[in-house]
């Protein structure tokens, strides 16, 4: 490749990396305050974000650390001119309470619920606040004309005074018992929000605008049709490179829903093009990253990302429903569904191709797949993920980089469980929706509480459509809002109660009506091991592991149960026991579970055995046998092998990650060969521990497989895919194998993510060959030229010096080094 072309290639990569950084790089986290500030005493905030205070027109800062349960004051940070709060509140005022009473619990939630009450017809829109203002209250200053008797509870200080004030907000009505279904208030909020979207317009293709367009489309109002047709025309022509997966998902989704709702065939060429670009941009394992996959079928950057990948899959299903007919589209949908379906009964959909997330939700991804599998009429998967969505009511404010997508997909996922579940979920979360709604009916992004993964990257996202989709559900006008009947029966009252109960105790900090796991009895924890919820099972097992009781006899009975959830929970709990337990009995039960027909149980048993450690060494032969086996029909992605790699070979906590003493070498080699072919880069990487332990003669039969794992990187787990490749060339260098020298340069991949570590480590490895590396000097010199043209000169300057020093060292080397060649296969 010429230097000019190399520069162009680097420019594209560097530009894309810069865009990724602007989208995902973390803002400096807010420091946790040493004490809860008292603004009436002149205390300050920590500079973190504030919240919309409902339809008052005001915004306020509220003390938070993962939640606002300890907050008792709201510091006013902004008041919109002409809003209901204008003239009643001003910046630096402090809200101390509502309805004449000081806050005695979470100030944010109590304020939001006061807004909900004030919007009722009986309250006539009167929101009563206890307001503190710095400085003495002047005569005639009270906005409400109330007497001093009404001000006594809040009292006054030398620096200011408190009084009861009133803000008049629009009367919206009362949420019905079935809200947002069959609810006039919900319908009024939806109508007001649509008007706010229409007033602002849909000027360019973006994620928020595509979602806003979906909300207008859901209304079915003819007056929005010209605006939607114009936006659909824009989307039909839309193209993107950087962040294509993010933008395409919501663009295709709108365009497909638009075509289905209106019958406008003019958008079909654009819809077909976009859908097929998305399908062809899928990785070979069924995933997507920030961008479409590279020509080799691997995701670029740091790997798989489900947050854009699931909406892409939903959008392709809708495109197919709208008339896009192509076998490649069908294959992409099938691959993605297979990739995601593995998490059924195991946990929440994670960030990427990782272990299941331990909570009920991870930034809306369970809600997304609840919609996806419902559209695909997969009853089991749709039911599981819809229940996970419903149990996640206390987890909605958090998510990687922010909670925008968590709020967007919440109610569309929950609604799949039916009206009773939707109503119960709404009772838990309606306060948040009322707090987020501005005085003009629009919604601004509400960030996560301090202490969560809030990067501020969505701070400017127009969020009206994201909230309105919840209120659009009763219309059942879009496929994503329930146009097709649910694929599984609506949950009954007892089932709803069980799902809501599963969501309790999310926070470790004590809150009213939130039952912490450390407060649960032993009986409740043992019962929790049989829950449908992986999160409840896991947290119950963890809490049992912290206690000193004798639980093993009960757990041994549970793991022999006929109920699979009970077996799962018992397996996890057996791995957590630390006291009063007979390790041999636990190991025997878990070893037996390794031979179960249940894939999930086998994985959990392997993890539990690894947790037990040295006493579980007797299970190693069977675990190696299981690793050496493949079952493409029932486990096409080798998930059992993946987790067995971790349980056996992790250097820190794998059973044989530090020592192979007593391990059958033939069985070991068979297992390692299979592990080196696993799709997951991290699983392959764990096998590097074997490289460090075996002698040359012991490892010689593995060298062809080791070489192959260097040459062909793992198709998934991209962030960790370099580990086994770097370990491989280091091993080849250690044993002076000549084929390792050119590989040191080939696997640097200087135009891909993580290059600095790869280049530096490969140069150090190549140095160990000494003068024997003279045949690769031309490649080294070319590498130096390529790096001089790199658009990141500061990063490359010390590496270029390292290359020059190494080149000189090799050129001047005179020692004789005897090299080996790879054994022939």
C-alpha positions in Angstrom: 0.0 0.0 0.0 1.4 3.4 -0.9 2.0 6.0 1.8 -0.7 8.2 0.3 -3.3 5.5 0.5 -2.1 4.6 4.0 -2.6 8.2 5.1 -6.1 8.2 3.7 -6.9 5.0 5.5 -5.5 6.3 8.7 -7.6 9.5 8.3 -10.8 7.5 8.0 -10.0 5.4 11.0 -8.9 8.5 13.0 -12.1 10.4 12.1 -14.3 7.5 13.1 -12.4 7.1 16.4 -12.9 10.8 17.1 -16.6 10.4 16.5 -16.8 7.4 18.7 -14.9 9.3 21.4 -17.4 12.2 21.3 -20.3 9.8 21.6 -19.1 7.5 24.3 -16.1 8.9 26.1 -16.9 9.4 29.8 -17.3 12.9 31.2 -15.4 13.4 34.5 -17.7 11.9 37.1 -19.1 14.1 39.8 -17.3 13.7 43.1 -19.4 12.4 45.9 -20.1 15.1 48.5 -18.8 14.4 52.0 -22.2 15.4 53.4 -25.6 16.2 52.1 -25.6 20.0 51.5 -28.0 22.3 53.3 -28.6 25.2 51.0 -30.2 27.2 53.7 -26.8 27.3 55.4 -24.9 28.3 52.3 -23.7 24.8 51.2 -22.8 24.2 47.5 -23.5 21.5 45.0 -20.8 19.3 43.4 -21.5 20.7 39.9 -23.5 17.7 38.7 -26.6 17.8 36.5 -30.0 19.1 37.6 -33.5 17.8 36.8 -36.6 19.1 35.1 -39.2 19.8 37.8 -42.3 18.8 35.9 -44.5 21.3 34.1 -43.5 24.1 36.5 -40.9 25.5 34.1 -38.2 25.2 36.7 -35.1 23.0 37.0 -33.5 21.9 40.3 -30.4 20.3 41.7 -31.1 17.4 44.1 -28.6 15.5 46.1 -28.0 12.1 44.6 -25.7 9.1 44.9 -27.2 6.3 42.7 -30.6 7.5 43.9 -32.1 10.6 45.6 -33.5 8.8 48.6 -31.5 10.9 51.1 -32.3 14.3 49.5 -34.5 16.6 51.5 -34.0 19.9 49.5 -34.3 21.0 45.9 -32.1 23.9 44.8 -33.6 25.9 41.9 -31.1 26.2 39.1 -33.3 27.7 36.3 -36.8 29.2 35.8 -38.1 29.5 32.2 -39.5 32.9 31.4 -43.3 32.9 31.1 -43.6 29.5 32.7 -45.9 28.7 35.7 -42.9 29.0 38.1 -41.9 32.5 36.7 -42.5 35.0 39.4 -42.9 32.4 42.1 -39.4 30.8 42.0 -36.1 32.1 41.1 -32.6 30.7 40.9 -31.1 29.8 44.3 -34.5 29.3 45.9 -34.7 26.1 47.9 -37.8 23.8 47.9 -38.0 22.3 51.4 -41.3 20.5 51.0 -44.8 20.2 49.5 -48.3 20.7 50.7 -47.1 22.6 53.8 -44.9 19.8 55.0 -41.1 19.4 54.9 -39.7 16.6 52.9 -39.3 13.5 55.1 -38.2 11.1 52.3 -36.9 11.3 48.7 -37.4 15.0 47.8 -37.4 14.3 44.1 -40.1 11.6 44.2 -42.2 13.5 46.7 -42.1 16.6 44.5 -43.0 14.6 41.4 -46.0 13.0 43.2 -47.1 16.5 44.4 -47.1 17.5 40.7 -49.2 14.4 39.9 -51.7 15.4 42.6 -51.8 19.0 41.5 -52.7 18.1 38.0 -56.0 16.4 39.1 -59.2 18.3 38.5 -59.9 18.4 42.3 -56.6 20.2 42.9 -57.3 22.8 40.1 -53.6 22.8 39.1 -52.4 24.2 42.4 -48.9 22.9 43.3 -48.2 23.9 46.9 -44.5 24.3 47.9 -42.5 25.2 50.9 -40.0 27.7 49.5 -36.9 29.0 51.2 -35.3 32.2 49.9 -32.1 33.9 51.0 -32.5 37.3 52.7 -35.4 38.6 54.8 -38.9 38.5 53.3 -40.1 42.0 52.5 -43.5 43.3 53.1 -45.9 42.2 50.4 -43.4 39.8 48.9 -45.6 36.7 49.4 -46.9 35.5 46.0 -49.8 33.7 47.7 -50.9 36.3 50.2 -50.9 33.6 52.9 -50.6 34.5 56.6 -47.6 34.0 58.8 -49.5 31.1 60.3 -49.0 29.1 57.1 -45.2 29.6 57.3 -44.5 28.3 60.8 -43.4 24.7 59.9 -40.5 25.6 57.7 -39.4 28.4 60.0 -36.7 30.9 59.2 -33.0 31.5 59.6 -30.7 34.5 59.8 -29.8 34.1 56.2 -33.3 33.7 54.8 -36.9 32.8 55.3 -39.3 30.1 54.2 -42.9 30.4 53.3 -45.7 28.4 51.6 -46.1 29.4 47.9 -48.3 28.1 45.1 -47.6 27.4 41.4 -50.5 27.1 39.0 -49.9 24.3 36.5 -52.3 23.0 33.8 -54.9 20.5 34.9 -54.2 17.2 33.1 -56.6 14.9 35.1 -55.9 11.7 37.0 -54.2 8.6 35.9 -56.7 5.8 35.6 -56.1 2.5 37.4 -55.1 1.0 34.0 -52.8 3.9 32.9 -51.5 4.5 30.4 -54.3 2.4 28.9 -57.9 3.7 29.0 -56.6 6.9 30.6 -57.7 10.4 29.6 -54.7 12.0 31.2 -52.3 9.8 29.3 -54.2 10.7 26.0 -54.0 14.4 26.8 -50.2 14.2 27.6 -49.7 12.3 24.3 -51.6 14.9 22.3 -49.7 17.8 24.0 -46.4 16.1 23.3 -47.1 15.6 19.7 -47.9 19.2 19.3 -44.6 20.1 20.9 -42.8 17.8 18.4 -44.7 19.3 15.4 -43.9 22.9 16.6 -40.2 22.1 16.7 -40.2 20.1 13.4 -38.1 17.3 12.0 -35.4 19.2 10.2 -32.7 16.5 9.8 -32.2 12.8 10.2 -31.2 11.9 13.7 -32.0 9.3 16.4 -34.2 11.7 18.4 -36.0 12.9 15.3 -36.7 9.4 14.0 -38.2 8.6 17.4 -40.2 11.8 17.4 -41.4 11.0 13.9 -42.5 7.5 15.2 -44.6 9.3 17.9 -46.3 11.5 15.4 -46.9 8.5 13.2 -48.4 6.7 16.1 -51.0 9.4 16.6 -52.6 8.7 13.3 -53.4 12.4 12.9 -53.7 13.5 9.2 -52.3 16.9 10.1 -48.9 15.4 10.7 -48.8 13.5 7.4 -47.0 16.2 5.3 -44.3 16.6 7.9 -43.9 12.8 8.2 -43.8 12.4 4.4 -41.0 15.0 4.1 -39.0 13.3 6.9 -39.5 9.9 5.2 -38.1 11.3 2.0 -35.0 12.5 3.9 -34.6 9.1 5.6 -34.9 7.3 2.2 -31.9 9.2 1.0 -29.9 8.9 4.2 -26.4 7.4 4.3 -23.9 7.3 7.2 -20.5 5.8 7.9 -19.5 6.7 11.4 -22.1 5.4 13.8 -24.1 3.9 10.9 -25.5 1.2 13.1 -27.0 3.6 15.6 -28.6 5.9 13.0 -29.7 3.1 10.6 -31.6 1.2 13.3 -34.0 4.1 14.1 -34.1 5.4 10.5 -35.1 2.0 9.1 -37.6 1.5 12.0 -39.4 4.8 11.2 -39.3 4.2 7.5 -40.7 0.7 7.8 -43.5 1.7 10.2 -44.3 4.7 7.9 -44.6 2.4 4.9 -46.8 0.0 6.8 -49.0 2.7 8.3 -49.4 4.8 5.1 -48.8 2.5 2.2 -46.5 5.1 0.7 -44.5 2.9 -1.8 -42.2 5.8 -2.7 -40.0 5.0 0.3 -39.5 1.3 -0.5 -36.3 1.7 -2.6 -34.7 3.6 0.3 -36.0 1.2 2.9 -34.7 -1.7 0.9 -31.3 -0.2 0.5 -31.0 0.8 4.2 -32.2 -2.6 5.4 -29.8 -4.5 3.1 -26.8 -2.4 4.1 -27.6 -3.2 7.7 -28.0 -6.9 6.9 -24.7 -7.0 5.0 -23.0 -5.0 7.7 -23.6 -7.7 10.3 -20.7 -9.7 11.8 -20.4 -13.4 11.2 -21.7 -14.2 14.7 -24.8 -12.0 14.3 -23.8 -8.8 16.0 -22.9 -5.2 15.1 -20.6 -2.5 16.6 -20.5 1.2 16.3 -20.1 0.6 12.6 -20.8 -2.2 10.2 -18.6 -5.2 10.2 -15.3 -5.3 8.4 -14.8 -7.4 5.2 -13.5 -10.3 7.3 -16.9 -10.5 9.1 -15.5 -9.2 12.4 -16.8 -6.1 14.2 -14.3 -3.3 14.2 -13.4 -1.0 17.1 -13.7 -2.7 20.4 -16.4 -5.1 19.4 -20.1 -6.0 19.7 -22.6 -3.5 20.9 -26.1 -4.7 21.5 -27.6 -1.2 22.1 -27.5 -0.4 18.3 -27.6 -4.0 17.2 -31.1 -4.9 18.7 -32.8 -1.8 17.2 -31.2 -2.8 13.9 -32.7 -6.2 14.1 -36.1 -4.9 15.1 -35.9 -2.5 12.1 -35.0 -5.4 9.7 -38.0 -7.4 11.0 -40.2 -4.4 10.3 -38.7 -3.9 6.9 -39.5 -7.5 6.0 -43.0 -6.9 7.3 -43.2 -3.8 5.0 -42.2 -5.9 2.0 -38.4 -6.1 1.8 -37.9 -9.7 0.6 -34.3 -11.0 0.5 -32.8 -14.2 1.9 -29.8 -12.2 3.2 -32.2 -10.1 5.3 -33.7 -13.3 6.7 -30.3 -14.7 7.5 -29.3 -11.5 9.4 -32.5 -11.6 11.4 -32.0 -15.3 12.2 -28.4 -14.8 13.2 -29.1 -11.9 15.5 -32.1 -13.6 17.1 -29.9 -16.7 17.8 -27.2 -14.5 19.3 -29.6 -12.7 21.6 -31.8 -15.7 22.5 -29.0 -17.4 24.4 -29.6 -15.0 27.3 -33.1 -16.4 28.0 -33.3 -17.5 31.7 -29.7 -16.5 32.2 -29.8 -12.7 32.8 -30.2 -9.3 31.1 -28.8 -8.6 27.7 -25.3 -7.2 28.3 -23.3 -4.5 26.6 -21.9 -6.8 24.0 -21.0 -10.5 23.5 -20.4 -10.9 27.3 -21.8 -12.8 30.2 -25.4 -12.0 31.2 -25.9 -8.7 33.0 -26.7 -9.4 36.7 -29.7 -7.0 36.9 -33.1 -7.1 35.3 -32.2 -4.5 32.7 -29.1 -3.0 31.0 -30.1 0.3 29.5 -33.3 -0.9 27.8 -31.8 -3.9 26.0 -34.2 -6.4 27.7 -37.1 -4.2 26.7 -35.8 -4.0 23.2 -35.6 -7.8 22.8 -39.0 -8.2 24.4 -40.4 -6.3 21.4 -38.1 -8.1 19.0 -39.0 -11.6 20.1 -42.7 -10.7 20.3 -42.6 -9.6 16.7 -40.8 -12.9 15.8 -43.6 -14.7 17.7 -41.0 -16.4 20.0 -43.3 -16.9 23.0 -40.6 -18.1 25.5 -38.1 -15.4 24.7 -40.6 -12.6 24.5 -42.2 -13.7 27.8 -38.9 -13.9 29.7 -37.6 -10.5 28.5 -40.9 -8.7 29.0 -41.0 -9.9 32.6 -37.4 -8.8 33.0 -38.5 -5.4 31.7 -41.4 -5.2 34.1 -39.2 -6.1 37.1 -36.7 -3.3 36.1 -38.8 -0.4 37.4 -36.1 0.7 39.9 -33.3 0.2 37.3 -34.6 2.6 34.6 -32.5 5.6 35.5 -29.2 4.0 34.8 -27.3 2.7 31.8 -24.0 2.9 30.1 -23.3 6.5 29.1 -26.9 7.5 30.2 -30.4 6.3 30.4 -31.9 7.6 27.2 -32.5 4.2 25.6 -33.6 2.7 28.9 -36.5 5.2 29.1 -37.3 4.9 25.4 -37.9 1.1 25.4 -39.3 0.6 28.9 -43.0 0.7 28.3 -43.0 -0.9 24.8 -41.2 -3.9 26.4 -43.4 -3.9 29.6 -46.6 -3.7 27.7 -46.0 -7.1 26.2 -46.9 -8.6 29.6 -50.4 -7.3 29.3 -52.6 -4.6 30.9 -52.2 -5.7 34.6 -48.5 -5.7 34.4 -48.4 -2.4 32.5 -50.6 -0.7 35.2 -48.5 -2.0 38.1 -45.3 -0.9 36.4 -46.8 2.5 35.7 -47.7 2.9 39.4 -44.0 2.4 40.2 -42.7 4.8 37.6 -45.4 7.4 36.7 -43.7 9.9 39.0 -40.6 9.9 36.8 -42.7 10.6 33.6 -44.5 13.5 35.3 -41.3 15.0 36.6 -39.7 14.8 33.2 -42.5 16.5 31.3 -41.9 20.2 30.7 -44.5 23.0 30.8 -44.9 23.0 27.0 -45.5 19.2 26.9 -42.0 18.3 25.6 -39.4 16.3 27.4 -35.7 17.0 28.0 -33.3 14.2 28.7 -33.2 13.5 32.5 -29.7 12.2 33.4 -28.9 9.4 35.8 -28.2 10.1 39.5 -24.6 10.7 40.5 -22.6 7.6 41.1 -24.1 5.9 38.0 -22.6 5.7 34.5 -23.9 9.1 33.4 -21.5 10.5 30.8 -23.7 13.4 29.8 -23.7 12.3 26.1 -27.4 12.6 25.7 -27.8 15.9 27.6 -28.9 17.6 24.4 -31.1 14.8 23.1 -34.6 16.0 22.4 -36.5 13.2 24.3 -40.2 13.9 23.7 -40.8 11.0 21.4 -38.8 8.7 23.7 -41.4 9.4 26.5 -44.4 9.6 24.3 -44.1 6.1 23.0 -45.4 5.0 26.4 -48.5 7.1 26.0 -48.9 5.8 22.4 -49.3 2.2 23.5 -53.2 2.4 23.9 -53.5 3.3 20.2 -51.7 0.1 19.0 -51.0 1.9 15.8 -47.3 0.9 15.4 -45.7 -2.6 15.4 -43.3 -1.5 18.2 -46.3 -0.3 20.3 -48.4 -3.4 20.0 -50.2 -3.4 16.6 -49.8 -7.1 16.5 -51.4 -9.1 19.3 -48.9 -10.3 21.9 -47.3 -13.7 21.2 -47.9 -14.9 24.7 -50.9 -14.6 27.2 -51.1 -11.6 29.4 -49.8 -12.1 32.9 -52.4 -12.9 35.6 -52.6 -11.0 38.9 -50.5 -13.5 40.8 -47.9 -13.5 38.0 -47.7 -9.7 38.0 -47.3 -9.7 41.8 -44.4 -12.1 41.4 -42.7 -10.0 38.7 -43.1 -6.8 40.7 -41.7 -8.5 43.8 -38.7 -9.6 41.9 -37.8 -6.0 41.3 -37.7 -5.1 45.0 -34.4 -4.5 46.7 -32.5 -3.2 43.8 -30.8 -0.6 45.9 -28.5 -1.6 48.7 -29.2 1.6 50.5 -32.4 1.4 52.6 -35.5 3.1 51.2 -39.1 3.1 52.1 -40.9 0.2 50.5 -37.7 -1.3 49.2 -36.9 -4.6 50.8 -33.1 -5.1 50.8 -31.6 -8.6 50.4 -29.6 -8.2 53.6 -32.9 -7.8 55.4 -34.4 -11.0 54.1 -34.8 -14.1 56.2 -32.9 -17.3 55.4 -36.2 -18.8 54.2 -36.9 -15.9 51.9 -33.4 -16.2 50.4 -33.7 -20.0 49.9 -37.1 -19.4 48.2 -35.4 -16.7 46.0 -33.1 -19.4 44.6 -36.2 -20.8 42.8 -37.2 -17.5 41.2 -37.9 -17.1 37.5 -35.6 -14.1 37.8 -31.8 -14.7 37.3 -31.2 -11.5 39.2 -33.2 -12.7 42.3 -31.5 -16.1 42.2 -28.0 -14.5 41.9 -28.6 -12.0 44.7 -30.2 -14.5 47.0 -27.2 -16.8 46.4 -24.7 -14.0 47.1 -26.5 -13.0 50.3 -26.6 -16.6 51.5 -22.8 -16.8 50.9 -22.3 -13.9 53.3 -24.1 -15.6 56.2 -22.9 -18.1 58.7 -25.9 -20.4 58.7 -25.8 -24.1 57.7 -27.4 -24.0 54.2 -25.7 -26.8 52.4 -28.2 -29.6 53.2 -31.0 -27.4 51.8 -29.0 -26.5 48.7 -28.1 -30.1 48.0 -31.9 -30.9 48.0 -32.6 -28.0 45.8 -30.0 -28.9 43.1 -31.7 -32.3 42.9 -35.1 -30.6 42.2 -37.1 -31.2 39.1 -37.5 -27.4 38.7 -34.8 -25.9 36.5 -34.8 -22.5 38.1 -34.3 -24.1 41.5 -31.4 -26.1 40.2 -29.8 -22.9 38.7 -30.2 -21.0 42.0 -28.8 -23.9 44.0 -25.8 -24.3 41.8 -24.9 -20.6 42.2 -25.4 -20.7 45.9 -23.2 -23.8 46.4 -20.4 -21.9 44.7 -20.9 -19.0 47.2 -20.8 -21.0 50.4 -17.7 -20.2 52.6 -18.5 -21.6 56.0 -20.1 -24.6 57.6 -20.0 -26.5 54.3 -18.6 -29.9 53.3 -16.8 -29.0 50.1 -16.7 -32.6 49.0 -20.5 -32.8 49.0 -20.9 -29.6 47.1 -18.3 -30.7 44.5 -20.0 -34.1 44.1 -23.4 -32.4 43.4 -22.0 -29.9 41.0 -19.9 -32.5 39.2 -23.1 -34.5 38.7 -24.7 -31.3 37.3 -21.9 -31.1 34.7 -23.5 -34.1 33.0 -27.0 -32.6 32.9 -28.8 -32.2 29.6 -29.4 -28.5 30.7 -26.7 -26.3 29.1 -27.4 -23.4 31.5 -27.0 -25.7 34.6 -23.7 -27.1 33.2 -22.3 -23.6 32.8 -23.4 -22.5 36.3 -22.0 -25.7 37.8 -18.6 -25.1 36.2 -18.6 -21.5 37.5 -19.5 -22.7 41.0 -16.7 -25.3 40.9 -14.2 -22.7 40.0 -15.5 -20.6 42.9 -14.9 -23.4 45.3 -11.3 -23.7 44.1 -8.8 -26.3 45.2 -11.3 -28.8 46.7 -13.0 -29.0 43.2 -9.9 -30.3 41.4 -11.5 -33.7 41.2 -14.0 -32.2 38.6 -11.2 -31.0 36.3 -11.1 -34.2 34.1 -14.8 -34.1 33.4 -14.6 -30.3 32.8 -11.8 -30.9 30.3 -13.9 -33.6 28.6 -16.8 -31.3 28.3 -14.6 -28.6 26.9 -13.2 -31.0 24.3 -16.7 -31.8 23.1 -18.7 -29.8 20.6 -22.5 -29.8 20.1 -23.2 -27.6 17.1 -26.9 -28.5 17.1 -27.7 -27.4 20.7 -24.8 -25.0 21.3 -23.8 -23.6 17.9 -21.7 -20.8 19.4 -19.8 -23.0 21.9 -21.1 -21.2 24.9 -20.3 -24.1 27.2 -16.8 -24.2 26.0 -16.5 -20.4 26.4 -17.4 -20.5 30.1 -15.4 -23.7 30.8 -12.3 -21.8 29.4 -12.9 -19.2 32.1 -13.6 -21.7 34.9 -10.5 -23.7 34.1 -7.8 -21.4 32.7 -8.3 -17.9 34.1 -5.0 -17.1 35.8 -6.7 -15.5 38.8 -9.5 -17.9 39.6 -9.5 -20.7 37.1 -9.0 -24.2 38.6 -5.9 -24.9 36.6 -4.9 -21.3 35.6 -1.8 -21.4 37.7 -0.8 -25.0 37.9 -1.3 -28.1 35.7 0.0 -30.5 38.3 -1.7 -33.8 38.0 -3.7 -32.8 34.8 -3.8 -35.4 32.1 -1.8 -33.9 29.2 -3.6 -35.7 26.4 -7.0 -34.6 27.7 -5.6 -31.1 28.3 -4.4 -30.8 24.7 -7.7 -31.9 23.2 -9.5 -29.4 25.3 -7.2 -26.5 24.5 -7.4 -27.2 20.7 -11.2 -26.8 20.9 -10.9 -23.7 23.1 -8.6 -22.0 20.6 -11.3 -22.2 18.0 -14.0 -20.6 20.2 -15.7 -17.6 18.7 -15.0 -15.5 21.8 -11.7 -13.7 22.0 -11.7 -13.5 25.7 -12.3 -17.2 26.1 -9.3 -17.9 23.8 -7.3 -15.4 25.8 -7.7 -17.3 29.0 -5.9 -20.3 27.4 -2.7 -18.3 27.4 -2.1 -19.5 31.0 -1.3 -22.9 29.5 1.4 -21.4 27.3 3.3 -20.2 30.3 3.3 -23.6 32.1 4.0 -26.3 29.5 7.4 -27.3 28.3 8.3 -27.2 24.6 7.9 -31.0 24.3 4.5 -30.9 26.0 3.2 -28.0 23.9 4.8 -29.1 20.6 1.6 -31.0 19.5 -0.4 -27.8 20.1 1.8 -25.5 18.0 -0.2 -25.8 14.7 -3.4 -24.8 16.7 -1.6 -22.0 18.4 -0.3 -20.7 15.1 -3.8 -20.9 13.6 -5.2 -18.9 16.6 -2.7 -16.2 15.8 -3.3 -16.1 12.1 -7.2 -16.2 12.4 -8.4 -13.9 15.1 -11.6 -14.7 17.0 -14.8 -13.4 15.3 -16.2 -12.0 18.5 -15.0 -10.6 21.9 -12.9 -8.2 19.8 -11.7 -6.1 22.8 -9.9 -9.2 24.1 -9.1 -10.9 20.8 -5.5 -9.8 20.8 -4.6 -11.5 24.1 -4.2 -15.0 22.7 -2.5 -13.7 19.6 0.1 -11.8 21.6 0.5 -14.8 24.0 1.0 -16.9 20.9 3.8 -14.9 19.3 5.4 -14.6 22.7 5.4 -18.4 23.0 6.8 -18.9 19.5 9.6 -16.5 20.3 10.3 -18.2 23.6 10.9 -21.5 21.8 12.7 -19.7 18.9 10.2 -20.7 16.2 11.0 -18.8 13.0 7.3 -18.4 11.9 6.7 -16.1 14.8 8.9 -13.3 13.5 6.8 -12.1 10.6 3.7 -12.7 12.7 4.9 -10.1 15.3 4.5 -7.5 12.6 1.4 -8.8 10.9 -0.7 -8.9 14.1 0.1 -5.3 15.0 -2.8 -4.1 12.9 -1.8 -0.5 13.2 -5.1 0.8 11.9 -7.3 -0.9 14.4 -8.4 -0.2 18.0 -5.9 -1.1 20.7 -2.9 -0.8 18.4 -0.5 0.9 20.9 -0.5 -2.1 23.2 -0.2 -4.6 20.3 2.7 -2.7 18.6 4.7 -2.2 21.8 4.3 -5.8 23.0 5.1 -7.3 19.5 8.3 -5.2 19.2 9.4 -6.5 22.6 8.7 -10.0 21.5 10.5 -9.6 18.2 13.5 -8.2 20.1 14.0 -11.6 21.8 14.9 -13.2 18.5 18.0 -11.0 18.4 20.1 -11.2 15.2 17.9 -14.0 13.9 15.3 -11.4 13.1 17.3 -9.9 10.2 15.0 -11.4 7.6 12.1 -9.1 8.9 14.2 -5.9 8.8 12.5 -4.8 5.5 9.1 -5.2 7.2 10.3 -3.2 10.2 11.5 -0.3 8.0 8.2 -0.3 6.2 6.4 -0.2 9.6 8.4 2.8 10.6 7.4 4.6 7.4 3.7 3.7 7.9 3.7 5.0 11.5 5.4 8.3 10.4 2.3 8.8 8.2 0.0 8.1 11.1 -2.5 10.9 12.1 -1.6 10.4 15.8 2.0 11.5 15.9 2.2 12.0 19.6 1.2 8.4 20.3 3.5 7.1 17.6 6.7 9.1 18.4 8.0 6.8 21.2 7.0 3.7 19.2 8.9 4.9 16.2 12.0 5.4 18.4 11.5 1.9 19.7 11.4 0.6 16.1 14.6 2.5 15.2 16.4 1.2 18.2 15.3 -2.4 17.5 16.2 -2.1 13.9 19.7 -1.0 14.8 20.1 -3.7 17.4 19.1 -6.4 15.0 21.4 -5.0 12.2 24.3 -5.0 14.5 23.6 -8.3 16.1 26.2 -11.1 15.6 25.1 -13.8 18.0 24.0 -17.1 16.5 20.5 -18.2 17.3 19.2 -21.6 16.3 15.6 -21.5 15.1 12.9 -24.1 14.9 10.1 -24.4 12.4 6.5 -25.3 13.2 5.8 -29.0 13.1 4.1 -30.1 9.9 0.4 -31.1 10.3 
